[in-house]
């Protein structure tokens, strides 16, 4: 999923780096009406996808003069996409990027987010799948576990269970999910845990 402006190169780079395959949906968001520069970029991208055997990209126009409708349109499209969603919002107008980001953040779906530059000359921002969801909503139990780990880095699941009063099985299930979300990582030979940099960022959001 991409925000599209006058350049398609960053889309092609992302599709290539992800080894995109036939059958995977490609969605492009832009403002309405579509301006000639964006239309040219879309046509060029369509030619590329046809040439390498990818699905034809779907171009979604957002009515930016009506902000609620623009966000609503983006929400409707995002809600119909399969998980996990990979989004690169490095192109196009900032209003399109904001509308699509709001749709992603409120979708409840797992998504990996990139913000690269259309020209590819600057470093990109990457947010792993699960982190964005955690920033918008994380259960009190998971927040408590993150807090225990932050205070006692290297602690074990047994230690966390004792500190929180939760069943060991429950704690282990939460830890498995927090690892999948890139918020905690295993450390040492004793089965301990530590916060990742994303885990510290997410915990800071709730403190």
VMD Tcl script that draws the C-alpha trace (Angstrom):
set ca {
  {0.00 0.00 0.00}
  {1.44 3.35 -1.06}
  {0.74 7.08 -1.17}
  {1.48 8.12 -4.74}
  {2.72 11.45 -6.03}
  {4.64 12.28 -9.19}
  {7.21 9.51 -8.87}
  {6.77 5.74 -8.95}
  {10.42 4.77 -8.38}
  {10.07 4.34 -4.61}
  {7.08 2.04 -5.15}
  {9.10 -0.14 -7.52}
  {12.01 -0.23 -5.05}
  {9.71 -1.34 -2.25}
  {7.98 -3.99 -4.36}
  {11.37 -5.31 -5.39}
  {12.80 -5.34 -1.86}
  {9.73 -7.21 -0.60}
  {9.89 -9.70 -3.50}
  {6.22 -8.96 -4.25}
  {4.42 -11.82 -5.98}
  {1.45 -12.24 -8.27}
  {-1.78 -12.40 -6.30}
  {-0.71 -9.79 -3.74}
  {-2.89 -6.70 -3.91}
  {-1.19 -3.35 -4.57}
  {-3.13 -0.25 -3.53}
  {-2.14 3.34 -4.30}
  {-3.71 6.37 -2.61}
  {-3.74 9.84 -4.13}
  {-5.80 13.00 -4.04}
  {-8.87 13.60 -6.18}
  {-8.94 14.61 -8.96}
  {-5.80 12.81 -10.12}
  {-3.32 15.32 -11.52}
  {-1.39 14.59 -14.76}
  {1.93 13.96 -12.98}
  {0.38 11.33 -10.75}
  {-1.46 9.78 -13.69}
  {1.88 9.40 -15.51}
  {3.46 7.79 -12.45}
  {0.53 5.38 -12.18}
  {0.71 4.45 -15.86}
  {4.44 3.81 -15.58}
  {3.90 1.66 -12.49}
  {1.12 -0.26 -14.23}
  {3.50 -1.00 -17.12}
  {6.13 -2.24 -14.66}
  {3.69 -4.54 -12.85}
  {2.47 -5.98 -16.14}
  {6.04 -6.58 -17.27}
  {7.10 -8.45 -14.11}
  {3.83 -10.33 -13.61}
  {2.36 -8.50 -10.62}
  {-1.26 -7.58 -10.08}
  {-2.43 -4.32 -11.62}
  {-2.28 -1.64 -8.89}
  {-5.57 -0.21 -7.68}
  {-5.61 3.60 -7.63}
  {-7.79 5.05 -4.85}
  {-8.69 8.74 -5.03}
  {-9.25 10.56 -1.73}
  {-11.47 13.69 -1.81}
  {-9.14 15.93 0.17}
  {-11.56 18.87 0.10}
  {-13.82 16.77 2.37}
  {-11.56 15.49 5.17}
  {-14.13 13.17 6.84}
  {-14.93 11.58 3.49}
  {-11.23 11.22 2.62}
  {-10.50 9.41 5.89}
  {-13.68 7.34 5.56}
  {-12.67 6.23 2.07}
  {-9.19 5.27 3.28}
  {-10.68 3.36 6.25}
  {-13.00 1.42 3.98}
  {-10.16 0.39 1.66}
  {-7.77 -0.53 4.50}
  {-10.44 -2.60 6.27}
  {-10.74 -4.77 3.17}
  {-7.03 -5.60 2.91}
  {-5.45 -8.83 4.09}
  {-2.99 -8.81 7.00}
  {-0.21 -8.09 7.45}
  {-0.34 -4.84 5.52}
  {2.91 -3.31 4.27}
  {2.59 0.44 3.78}
  {5.09 2.89 2.31}
  {3.86 6.45 2.73}
  {6.87 8.19 1.25}
  {5.16 9.73 -1.76}
  {2.35 12.10 -2.60}
  {0.71 14.90 -0.69}
  {0.95 15.14 3.08}
  {-2.85 15.26 3.34}
  {-3.04 11.85 1.65}
  {-0.37 10.46 3.97}
  {-2.23 11.69 7.06}
  {-5.59 10.29 5.91}
  {-4.08 6.88 5.14}
  {-2.08 6.80 8.38}
  {-5.24 7.54 10.38}
  {-6.98 4.71 8.57}
  {-4.14 2.32 9.38}
  {-3.90 3.35 13.04}
  {-7.62 2.86 13.63}
  {-7.99 -0.32 11.57}
  {-6.88 -2.71 14.30}
  {-4.87 -4.56 11.68}
  {-1.21 -5.52 11.82}
  {0.84 -3.37 9.50}
  {4.47 -2.62 8.82}
  {5.07 1.03 7.98}
  {7.82 2.62 5.92}
  {8.26 6.30 5.23}
  {10.88 6.66 2.52}
  {11.59 9.51 0.15}
  {10.37 9.35 -3.43}
  {13.90 9.95 -4.66}
  {15.43 7.40 -2.31}
  {18.22 9.76 -1.26}
  {17.36 9.96 2.46}
  {17.18 7.37 5.22}
  {13.78 5.82 5.72}
  {11.67 5.40 8.82}
  {10.51 1.84 9.47}
  {7.95 0.84 12.08}
  {7.63 -2.97 12.46}
  {4.27 -4.71 12.32}
  {2.67 -4.67 15.77}
  {4.41 -1.56 17.09}
  {1.91 0.89 15.62}
  {-0.95 -1.14 17.06}
  {0.75 -1.14 20.46}
  {1.19 2.63 20.33}
  {-2.54 3.09 19.81}
  {-3.78 0.34 22.12}
  {-2.03 -2.07 24.48}
  {-3.74 -4.04 27.24}
  {-3.09 -3.18 30.88}
  {-1.60 -6.65 31.46}
  {0.94 -6.22 28.67}
  {1.82 -2.73 29.89}
  {2.40 -4.12 33.39}
  {4.72 -6.81 32.01}
  {6.69 -4.20 30.06}
  {7.03 -2.14 33.25}
  {8.37 -5.12 35.22}
  {10.92 -5.88 32.50}
  {11.94 -2.20 32.34}
  {12.67 -2.21 36.09}
  {14.36 -5.65 36.10}
  {16.07 -6.24 32.78}
  {16.92 -9.91 32.21}
  {14.07 -11.11 34.42}
  {12.39 -14.44 33.70}
  {8.76 -15.29 33.04}
  {8.61 -16.81 36.55}
  {9.85 -13.54 38.07}
  {7.27 -11.53 36.08}
  {4.48 -13.88 37.16}
  {5.48 -13.41 40.80}
  {5.60 -9.62 40.50}
  {2.29 -9.29 38.65}
  {0.32 -12.06 40.38}
  {-0.54 -13.55 36.98}
  {-0.46 -17.24 36.10}
  {2.82 -18.33 34.54}
  {1.04 -19.60 31.42}
  {-0.69 -16.22 31.00}
  {2.60 -14.37 31.34}
  {4.31 -16.65 28.81}
  {1.47 -16.09 26.33}
  {1.79 -12.32 26.75}
  {5.57 -12.52 26.36}
  {5.23 -14.52 23.13}
  {2.91 -11.88 21.72}
  {5.14 -9.02 22.89}
  {8.08 -10.69 21.12}
  {6.04 -10.95 17.91}
  {5.25 -7.25 18.28}
  {9.02 -6.48 18.52}
  {8.58 -5.00 22.00}
  {10.62 -7.53 24.01}
  {13.53 -9.82 23.24}
  {15.09 -12.85 24.95}
  {18.39 -12.31 26.70}
  {20.96 -14.58 28.32}
  {20.85 -18.31 28.98}
  {18.38 -18.18 31.86}
  {15.42 -17.35 29.66}
  {15.32 -13.71 30.65}
  {13.72 -10.80 28.80}
  {14.60 -7.23 27.98}
  {12.78 -4.37 26.31}
  {13.69 -3.52 22.74}
  {14.07 0.12 21.77}
  {10.51 -0.08 20.42}
  {9.37 -1.57 23.72}
  {10.82 1.41 25.61}
  {9.16 3.80 23.17}
  {5.78 2.12 23.56}
  {6.06 1.97 27.35}
  {6.90 5.67 27.42}
  {3.65 6.33 25.56}
  {1.66 5.00 28.56}
  {3.70 6.38 31.47}
}
mol new
graphics top color blue
foreach p $ca { graphics top sphere $p radius 0.5 }
foreach p [lrange $ca 0 end-1] q [lrange $ca 1 end] { graphics top cylinder $p $q radius 0.2 }
display resetview
